[in-house]
Amino acid sequence: MHLPAGALREPAEVDAPAGIDNLPYRPEVFVGRETELDRLDAALRTPGAAVQAVHGLGGVGKSALAAHWAATRPHGRAPVRWITAYSPVGIRQSLASLAVALQPVLDTVLTQKGLAEYALKWLATHPGWLLVLDNVDDPAHIADLIRKFPDGRFLITSRRANVWPDAVPLVRLDTLGPEESLDLLTRKVTQTGPRNLDGAAALCEELGHLPLAVEQAGAYLARNPLLTPRDYLGLLAADPAEVYRCADLAAVPAVSRVWRLTLDRLHTLHPATTDILRALAWYAPEHIPAALAGADADPVARATALGLLHEYGMITLDPATDTVAVHRVVQALARTPDGADPHRTPELIDQAHRQATGNLGLVFPDDHDGPANWPAWRALLPHFDALIGRRSADADTAETVDVINQTALFLRSQGLVVDALPRLRRALASSERILGEDHPDTLGVRNNLAMAYESAGDLRRAVPLMERTFKDAARVMGKKHAATLTSRNNLAGAYRSTGDLRRAIPLMEQALEDQLRIHGEDDPDTSMFRNNLAYVYESIGDLSRAVPLLEQTLRDRARVLGEDHPDTLTSRNNLAYIYRSAGDTARAIPLFEQTLKDRVRVLGEDHPDVFMSRSDLATAYQEAGDLRRAIPLFERTLEDRTRVLGADHPHTLASRNNLANACQAAGELHRALPLHERALADAERVLGKDHPHTLTCRHNLANACLATGDLRRALALMDQTVKDRVRVLGKKHPDTLTSRSCLAGACREVGDVRRALFLLTQTVKDRVQVSGTNHPHTVIARNDLALAYLAVGDLHRAVPLHERALADAERVLGKDHPHTLTSRNNLATAYQAAGDPQRAVRLLEQAARDLTRVVGKDHPHVVRCRNNLASAYQTAGDLRRAIPLFEQTLAQSRKLLGETHPTTAKVRENLDSAIVEKGT
C-alpha cells in the first residue's frame, strides 16, 4: 500500500477526530432508570480510576442503560468507545477498530494485534476517554486492560454478579416497574400517532416488565395498527409453546411467547426473514456484516427481509457500516430447538447452522497474506469464533471443517500460531470423522496442522504428522499428484528444521525432479521447490549448487511473473541471502538494497516483506562490518514490526534479538544485554520455553553475559541451553552443536580447560558425522578446537589443527571468505605462540591485505587483524613498525567501535605495552 509521507503518525501525535464515538445504538425509547443513571453519574465523576459494573439478567436493558447514559448524560468524557468484551477476541477486535477510527490508513497496514497495540498506546497518551466494556463474561478478560490505565474510565455491563472484586461498585438492574414498562410500551406503540391502548398494563404484567419483551411486543403492535394490547394478550394466551427452558431466560418465559407471535407475522410477510434470523443467531451479536445474512441470496430480497426484521425489533441495522446487530437473548432463543415452536424445530436449527457456516465460507477473502484483505478477515473473526464456539465438534460438518481450516491459516499468517493450533486440531478430528482419514481434504488439514506445529517449534509433533501425510498422499492420490509433491517438499523442510539434512536433501531433490517432469519449468510450484532445495544446499555449505538454483529461480520468475511480482522480489532477496552466506557481501548488499527499494515501491513501506528485506540488508551491513548503517536499520525494523505486526509477533521477537546482536557486535554491551534479556523473556512468554527461537535467545544472552565478563551467569545459561537443545532438538542438531561449542568457550574462560577440550573434540566428531568433513560448520568447529589447544599451550596439536582448518576453509569456502581469513589470522597467532614470528608476520600481512580488499578497511575484523599484526611485529622485535600500527589501529577502533569497546581497550593495552618496551 502506497502512503504519503507522514501519513502514519505515532499514537501520541494523533488527536481524536470528530465523530469517533461508536455507540452501537441509542435506544429510540428509554424510560425510567433514574436511580441507576444517577449512580453512574456519581461513580464515573470521581477523580482517579473509575470502574463501574452494571449487571442483570439477559434482556433487562444493561446495554441500553449504558448506551443511553453515555449518549445523554453530561459526563464530559470523549471519545466514548464501545468494546465488545465477551471474549479476548472481541476486545482485540474492538481495540483494532479504535485504531482504524483514529487513522483509517492503518486498516490495511497493521495486523489486528498491531492495531490493538496502537490503540492501547493512544489510550495511554490521551486522557478523558470512556470505554464501555459490554457483556463481560469473565473479569479476567478485561483485568489487564483496566490495569494498564489507572486513571481510565470504564463502564462494564455483565450478566454475572458475584465475580467482581470489592473495588468495583455494582449497579444491579432489575426488570422495569409497572409504570415504567407501561410508559415504554405506550411510547413504542404510539410513535406514529394515537392508538387504542386497551389492555396495555395487563400486557406489561404478562411480559414480566422485561424491557426486551415489552419493546418487541410494542414493535409488533406498532407494525399492526388494528391490534390492541388486549388482542395481543389473546394471541399470547393461545400460544401452546412450553415455557422457554434456556437458563439465561428462565425467569422471563414471556420472551419466548413474544418471539413466537412476531415470527409468525414475519414469516407470513416474507418467509426468508425467519431463515435469516436463525442464521444470524450463530454469529457474534454485534457488527455482523450484512453479507452474512445470505452471501448468495438475492440482494433485494435480503434487504427486504432485513428491513422487516429491523421494523419488528428483532435486529438493529447500521447502514453506515452495512452491519447488523441482534440482541443476545434473541440469538439464544433462535438457536435453541423447541419441537412445539414451528420456527425452532431441531431440523430448522440445524439448517440455520449449516447456512451460517456456508455464508461465512462464501465471504472469506481468498488471500490470507495480503494486507488489503486483513480488514475483512478481522471483521469476520468474532463471528467465526462464535459459530464454532456455540456447537461442539461433534456437530461439525465438512463445511465447518473448511471454515475452521481457512481461519486457522489466516491466524498462522498473522503470527497467531497459538490461536491456530486448537482450531486445526478440531478441524482434523472432525474431518477424519466426517470424510475419513484418507480423504484429500483431511490430508490437507493434517498438512496444515503439521506446518503450524513446525511454526510453533514443536517438531516432535510436526515431523510424524508430515511423514504420515506424505505416505497417505502417495498411497491415496499417487506419487505424481501435486498434493503428494507438496507434501514431500514440506516433509523435507521439516527434516531440515530438525537438522536431519541427510533425509531432507534426497526428498527435495526427488520432489523437484518429479515436479519438473510432471508440471514443467513454468509452474509456480517448480520455482518454490527449486528455492527450497537451494536453501537445503546452503545448510550443508554447498553454495556451488545453491547459488545456480536461486539464480535460475530468479530468471524464471522474472520471465513468467514479471520483474515486480512479489514472488520475483522474494527470489531476488533469497539470492542476496545466499550471496551473503557465501561471504560475498559485495554482491549481496547491492542486491538487498535494490530489492528493498523495489519492495517499498511495489508493496508499500509497511508490508511484511519490506520488513524482511530491511532486516536482511541490516544483517548484510553487520557482516560487512558496517554497524553504523546496520543498527539504525535493525532499530527501524523492530519499531515497524512492533507497530504493524504487534509486539508479540514472532518476526518482532526476531527483530529484537537481531538488534541485540548488532549492539553487542558494536561493543554497546549496555544496550545489548537488556535487549537480550527482554528478547528471552518475551520469547518464553509468547512461544514457550522450549521453542527453538527461545533457545536461540537464551544462547545469545549467554554469549552477551560472556562478553560482559559475567562468567558465572554465562556458564549457567549456556549449560541450560545445551541441555534444553539436546532434549528438544536432539544431541546432534546443528543448533545443539553450536551451543556446545559456545559452552566450551565459556568453560575455557572460567578455567575449566579439560571440559572445554572434551566438548570441542566431541563437537568436531559430531559435525563430521552430521554435516560431513567439508561443511563450513565442521571447518569452524575444527578451528575452535585448535584455539582451545592453543589456549592451554598444547602447540603440538594446535598448530597442525590450525593448518588443517585453514586448508579446509580455503578449499570449502574459498580464499576470500571471512571465515577463511579468520583462520589465516588464527594460524598466524599459533605460529607466533610457537616462536615463529616471521611466519606469523607473513601470514598476518597477507590476512590484513585480503581482509581490507574483501570487507573494506573499516571492518572490525580488519581492526583485530591489524592489532594482531602489530603484536607480531612487537614479538619479532620490530617496534619501529609495531607502535605506528598500534596507533593507527587504535584510532580506527575508536572511530568504528567506540572508546569503550573491548577491542579498543585491547589495542590500547597493547600500545601501552609496546611503548613501555621501547622505553626500556
Beta strands, then each sheet from edge to edge (+ up, - down):
strand 1: 50-55
strand 2: 80-84
strand 3: 130-134
strand 4: 153-158
strand 5: 170-172
strand 6: 288-289
strand 7: 316-318
strand 8: 323-325
sheet 1: 2+ 3+ 4+ 1+ 5+
sheet 2: 6+ 8- 7+
end
